[in-house]
Every structure is written in structure tokens, then in C-alpha cells.
Amino acid sequence: MRRFYQGAMACGLLLLLGACAKTTAFEPQDQTLDARLSRIYFFRKAGTVADAGGIATAEVRVDGKVIGSLVPGTTLYIIADRAQGPHKLTVHRAGESAGFEADAQIEDATSHYFEIGPVVDANIDQAKLDAMGLKGRPMPGRFVASTPFMLYALDPIAGAGVITRLKSEPSLRLEPPSCETSPLPNAPNQLPEC
């Protein structure tokens, strides 16, 4: 019985730490695009801890360099500006060295859009992608069996539309209820048990 309580406590602490984390970017996110470069967008839609990837933070790399991380429960994106040519795009759980890796040909003075989503078969039909709320097509790539993530490529028009919607939405960060001030949604006069 003691092991059960220890396991439950560990899971609770992980959930709490995940709720306190935030999306980070290691490259400037508000600079004007240099005409000689292309802009690469990576985004992850808000979801729940039941989604593929669960409470895992998705770390994004371009050519082996960490450009940022996207936390579950947020609807945010990060950008990287790169020169034209082939680039290696990688997404994996934070703290791990391997995950999903794909090669992308980046063209000059163009924006490229990649969604981070669950691992699926490369030949999945569009109806299943739509049911999962994914906008792009699965990218061919290499991955380790334990990774919950892969990249989906969007065409420029669809990608620009998604980013425009994300910019207009307030952050959908999933916060744990506060014991002092937040009543339960279904029972407005009752505070959560703490």
C-alpha cells in the first residue's frame, strides 16, 4: 500500500511541475525576418494530459541546436530563421537525446510550418488526421520507439492561417485550480478540495 501512495505522490508532483512549466524559446521571437532567410514555425495545439505526449514537454531542434520547447496545455508557437538548404528538424521529450527526426528542404524567403503531434502511420488518411485536429501531413522521418511526437508539414496558406489564429487567441494554459479563489466550474459556490 505504501508503494501505491509513493507512486501517486510522484505522479501528482509531475503534474504539478508540468503545470508550472512554460513554453520557452532560445532564439529571438519578435525580430523582423531578414530577406535572405526563411522563417520556420513550430506549433503545438492546446490539449489535455490524455493527449499523445501527455504531460511531456516537446523540445525542438534545428540542425542539432535547441530552439525552444513547447509545453502541453498551451497553444503557442516558436520560430527559427534559417538560410535556404537542407535542415534536420528534431522533436523529442525534454531531457531526452532522441525522438523524431526529419529532413526538410527550406527554400529562400519562404515561411515553413510544422505542427507537433502524436506519432501515426505515414499512410494515415486525412479523415483520421482531421479527427485528431491535425492540419498537416505526417513528415517522413526517423524516430525512436518511445517518442510520443512527430512533425506534420503544412502548406504555406494553411500554416499562415493557423499562426494567425494562434496569435489572436489568448494563451490556453491549463492552470491547476487555486484552493483560495477558484470555485469549481460546475459548482460556482464550492471550492476544490485541497
N, C-alpha and C positions, 0 to 999 in steps of 0.2 A: 504494500500500500504506500510505503514511503517513496518508492521509486515513481509511482504514479504521480504523487504530489510534486516531486522534483521535476519530472517531465513537464507537468502542467505549468509549473513556475517558470521553467526555461522557455516554453512556448509563449507564455504571457510576456516575459521580458523581451523576447524577439519582436513580438507585435508592437510593444511599446517603443522599442528602439526604431522600428520601421516607421512608426507614426511620427517620430521626432525628426527623421531624416528629411533632407530636401534635395531637389534637383540642383546639380552643380555643373558649371561649365568652366573649362580651363582655358578657353580662348575667348577673346572679346566677342560679345554677342550684339553689340549695338553700333558697330562701325560700318561705314559706307563700303560697299563692295568695290574693290579695285577692278578696273575694267579688264585687267589681264588674268583675273582669277574667276573661278566658278564657285558658287555657293552650294554647299551640301547641307540639307536639312535632315535631322533625325528626330522622330517624334514617337511618343508612346501615349496612347489614349488612356484616360482615367478608367480605372477598373476597380475590382474588389480583390481581396486576398484570395478568393477562389479562382481567379483567372490563372491561366498558364503563366508561370513565372511567380505566382503567388506574391509573397512579400519580398521577393528578390529585387534588388536594385540592378538595373541594366547599365553596365559600363560600356561606353562606346569608344572605339579606337579607329583612327585613320592612319594607315601605314605604321602601325605599332605604337603610335602616340595617343595617349588618353586625351580625348577632347571633352569628356564630361560623363555624367551619369544621370539617368532618369529614374526617379523613384516611383514605385507603384502608388496609385491613388492620386496621381497628378496628371493634368493634361497640359503638358509643356513640350517644348522642343529645344534642341540645341543646334547650333550651326558651326560649320567649319568652312573656311575659304581655302581652296586649293587650286593649283595650276592644272591645266589640262593634262591628260595622260592616264595611265592605269594606276589605280589605287586599291589597296587592300582595306576593306571595311570589316570591322570585327565588333561583335556584341557578345557580352558574357556577363555572368553574375559578378558583382563587385567582389574583389578579393580572389577571384579565380584567374588563372592564366590562359585558359582555353574556353572556347564557346563556339559560336557560329562565325565563320569567316567567308567572305565573298570578294571576288574581284570585280571592280567596276571601272568602266572606261568613262572618265569625266571629260566632257567637252568644254572648250573655251567659252567664257562669258555666258554660261547657262546655269540655271538652278536645277539641282537634282534632289529628289525627295525619297526618303526611306522611312518606312514605318517599322517599329519594333513590335513583333507579335509572337505568338506561340509557334512551335515547330509543327509543320504539316508536311504531307507528301507534296512533292513538286508538281504532280499532276492533279491536284485537287481542283474541283470545279468551282466556278465563280459563285454559284448559289451558296456553297458552304462558306466561302470567304465572306460573302455578304451577311450570312447568318452570324458570323463571328464579329462582324463590324469592321472588318479589314478592308482597306481601299485599294491596296496594291496587289501585285502579283509576286508570289514567292521567288526569291532570287536563288539561282543555283549556287551552291557553296559547299563548304566542308564544315563539319561540326562534331563535337564530342557527344556521346550518347546522353550525358547527363544535363546538357544545356536546355533550358526552357525557352530560349529565344532564337529567332531567326529574323532576317530582314526581308521586307517586301518593298519592291520598287514601284513608284507611282509615276505616271506620265506628268509632264510639267503643268498641264492645266489642272488636273485633279489635285496634284500636290500643292499648287498655289492656292486652290480653293480650301484645302484642309488647313493650311497655315493661316489663311485669312480668318477662318472660323476660330481657330485656336487663339489668335490674337484678340478676338472680340469677346471670348469667354473669360469670365473670372476664373482664377485657379480653382480647380475642383479637389483641393487637398482634403483627404479623409482624416479628420481630426478625431481623437477619442473624446467621448463626452466628458465634460467637466462636471465634477461632483458638486461644485458650489453653485454654478449658474445655469447650466444647460438642462432644461427639462427634457424628458423623453419625447420623441416626435409623436407617438400615438397617445400619450398621456400627458398633456401640457402642464398639469399641476403636480406631476410626480417627478422627482429627481432620480437619476440612476442610482443603483446600489453600488457603494464603493467600499 
